[in-house]
Amino acid sequence: MIDTSRREIAPVEGRLGVLLVGLGAVATTYLAGVESVRRGLGKPIGSLIEMGTIRLGKRTDERAPAIRDFVPLTKPEDLVFGAWDPIPDDAYQSAKVAGVLAAEHIEPIAEFLQSIKPMPAVFDQEYVKRLTGTNVKSGETKWALAEQLREDIREFKSRNGCDRLVIVWCASTEVFIKQGPAHESLAAFEQAMRDSDPAIAPSMLYAWAALQEGVPFANGAPNLTVDTPALQQFASDRSVPICGKDFKTGQTMVKTVLSPMFKARMLGLSGWYSTNILGNRDGEVLDDPASFKTKEESKLGVLEHILQPSVYPDLYGDIYHKVRINYYPPRGDNKEGWDNIDFFGWLGYPMQIKVNFLCRDSILAAPLVHDLALFSDLAQRAKLGGIQEWLSFYFKSPMAGRSLTPEHDLFIQHTKLKNTLRWLMGEEQITHLGVEYYDYE
Ligand SMILES: NC(=O)c1ccc[n+]([C@@H]2O[C@H](COP(=O)([O-])OP(=O)(O)OC[C@H]3O[C@@H](n4cnc5c(N)ncnc54)[C@H](O)[C@@H]3O)[C@@H](O)[C@H]2O)c1
């Protein structure tokens, strides 16, 4: 039975420290956005928390408060920021290199951006081949490096007078790592840290340090990171929220909107070809086949999960799904994605849809960082430790409990998120049944 009484949520008092791993395009676009919003220079478009409303009760009740008024969430004014990056540029320099925002949006807040200087990172080129870092920690073992991260976390919290912290991974995509024995249990994981086992990537050290310090961890990249039995168990034992993986922003977001349409109408699919050109640093990192493999796995799983070929073999038993990312510097952060979808209808007659998405990657990702930081903190205050499946809405490869298949359909994810907010606040779930409005015998 689900407990429908209002959950106890610790008050949203004091300052929330948001620590970003990686101070690149996404992170600086997020930081510049929050500061612009705080100064009334821009609007937080794309943030469900800042722009969204939530319907409560019956349609005829006309109760639809803003989400930020309904649930106790930290206000943008109460956020403080820190970051780690192997590149020593402060947020101002990094935003200029990223080339996402125009000078008119960077210059008025230059001082704020300059004040965010990255702490030395735990970085190893073995895991991100196309980057060279100089602002890097050194330590005898991976364990020792993670202990330094713990110290950074504690020091940041006390220096900035924060009441609570959250960590969001906005750093590069690491090479593909298959889950193995080192990730099976916390004991094996910690032994592997002491042995500096290659199965322990830098991102896992940040995640472990966060959990040790009781800090929620959200993973915006497709790396394995916190999605292992060892760290999942650790997070639920410690009652610390975790979520991931890989911000759902561009082509995959469109995919998780269109594919449920085919399935809802029982239309078949024979092929889906997706290609992108992208010229930012993320594109450069993904040009390395090992990092691309991590991204590819994250992007490919979506159709399989939504379309359930084993349940509908006639419709989805034979799909050719291809995903390509091509590094093309002139395009910068303004990615262009093409999708060619071959589908079929009545008696198998073929049809096509073509999508040409001219998007701005970091503009789409920045509000997700914001929502994830605030919702992860809400989850922590509501004592929801472990995997936050209700935050699947934000991810390409949503984490789910061991025996569960993840939910990919954007609108089911959206309903799940809002119903979780209603459940937290002791409000009725909305099922969209609707019979209550009609006078049936
Ligand atoms: N923008 C989007 O729409 C989107 C969508 C999904 C996922 N992502 C992921 O978000 C991440 C960030 O994207 P971006 O465009 O900002 O990339 P970016 O290359 O501009 O920034 C990444 C930053 O991470 C730093 N970094 C690398 N390894 C690190 C480490 N071990 N510790 C600390 N910092 C480290 C890099 O030096 C770089 O400054 C990437 O993994 C990307 O795949 C982005």
PDBQT file of the ligand as one rigid body, heavy atoms in Angstrom, charges set to zero:
ROOT
HETATM    1  N1  LIG A 501      24.624  19.602 -23.678  1.00  0.00    +0.000 N 
HETATM    2  C1  LIG A 501      23.814  18.602 -23.756  1.00  0.00    +0.000 C 
HETATM    3  O1  LIG A 501      22.759  18.722 -24.340  1.00  0.00    +0.000 OA
HETATM    4  C2  LIG A 501      24.166  17.321 -23.096  1.00  0.00    +0.000 A 
HETATM    5  C3  LIG A 501      23.225  16.306 -23.121  1.00  0.00    +0.000 A 
HETATM    6  C4  LIG A 501      23.513  15.106 -22.488  1.00  0.00    +0.000 A 
HETATM    7  C5  LIG A 501      24.714  14.935 -21.857  1.00  0.00    +0.000 A 
HETATM    8  N2  LIG A 501      25.638  15.912 -21.880  1.00  0.00    +0.000 N 
HETATM    9  C6  LIG A 501      26.909  15.645 -21.230  1.00  0.00    +0.000 C 
HETATM   10  O2  LIG A 501      27.219  16.650 -20.331  1.00  0.00    +0.000 OA
HETATM   11  C7  LIG A 501      28.634  16.706 -20.203  1.00  0.00    +0.000 C 
HETATM   12  C8  LIG A 501      29.085  18.148 -20.324  1.00  0.00    +0.000 C 
HETATM   13  O3  LIG A 501      28.858  18.638 -21.624  1.00  0.00    +0.000 OA
HETATM   14  P1  LIG A 501      29.556  19.991 -22.094  1.00  0.00    +0.000 P 
HETATM   15  O4  LIG A 501      28.992  20.317 -23.419  1.00  0.00    +0.000 OA
HETATM   16  O5  LIG A 501      29.505  20.971 -20.997  1.00  0.00    +0.000 OA
HETATM   17  O6  LIG A 501      31.059  19.496 -22.297  1.00  0.00    +0.000 OA
HETATM   18  P2  LIG A 501      32.410  20.380 -22.143  1.00  0.00    +0.000 P 
HETATM   19  O7  LIG A 501      33.458  19.567 -22.812  1.00  0.00    +0.000 OA
HETATM   20  O8  LIG A 501      32.190  21.774 -22.567  1.00  0.00    +0.000 OA
HETATM   21  O9  LIG A 501      32.644  20.402 -20.565  1.00  0.00    +0.000 OA
HETATM   22  C9  LIG A 501      33.051  19.283 -19.857  1.00  0.00    +0.000 C 
HETATM   23  C10 LIG A 501      34.087  19.744 -18.845  1.00  0.00    +0.000 C 
HETATM   24  O10 LIG A 501      34.372  18.627 -18.005  1.00  0.00    +0.000 OA
HETATM   25  C11 LIG A 501      35.740  18.712 -17.671  1.00  0.00    +0.000 C 
HETATM   26  N3  LIG A 501      36.166  17.414 -17.156  1.00  0.00    +0.000 N 
HETATM   27  C12 LIG A 501      36.507  16.304 -17.820  1.00  0.00    +0.000 A 
HETATM   28  N4  LIG A 501      36.842  15.324 -16.960  1.00  0.00    +0.000 NA
HETATM   29  C13 LIG A 501      36.709  15.837 -15.725  1.00  0.00    +0.000 A 
HETATM   30  C14 LIG A 501      36.931  15.319 -14.430  1.00  0.00    +0.000 A 
HETATM   31  N5  LIG A 501      37.357  14.075 -14.245  1.00  0.00    +0.000 N 
HETATM   32  N6  LIG A 501      36.680  16.113 -13.366  1.00  0.00    +0.000 NA
HETATM   33  C15 LIG A 501      36.241  17.395 -13.534  1.00  0.00    +0.000 A 
HETATM   34  N7  LIG A 501      36.025  17.936 -14.747  1.00  0.00    +0.000 NA
HETATM   35  C16 LIG A 501      36.259  17.160 -15.831  1.00  0.00    +0.000 A 
HETATM   36  C17 LIG A 501      36.397  19.145 -18.964  1.00  0.00    +0.000 C 
HETATM   37  O11 LIG A 501      37.674  19.693 -18.753  1.00  0.00    +0.000 OA
HETATM   38  C18 LIG A 501      35.405  20.171 -19.484  1.00  0.00    +0.000 C 
HETATM   39  O12 LIG A 501      35.710  21.476 -19.077  1.00  0.00    +0.000 OA
HETATM   40  C19 LIG A 501      29.211  15.795 -21.274  1.00  0.00    +0.000 C 
HETATM   41  O13 LIG A 501      29.517  14.535 -20.705  1.00  0.00    +0.000 OA
HETATM   42  C20 LIG A 501      28.059  15.626 -22.208  1.00  0.00    +0.000 C 
HETATM   43  O14 LIG A 501      28.106  14.408 -22.946  1.00  0.00    +0.000 OA
HETATM   44  C21 LIG A 501      25.400  17.129 -22.474  1.00  0.00    +0.000 A 
ENDROOT
TORSDOF 0
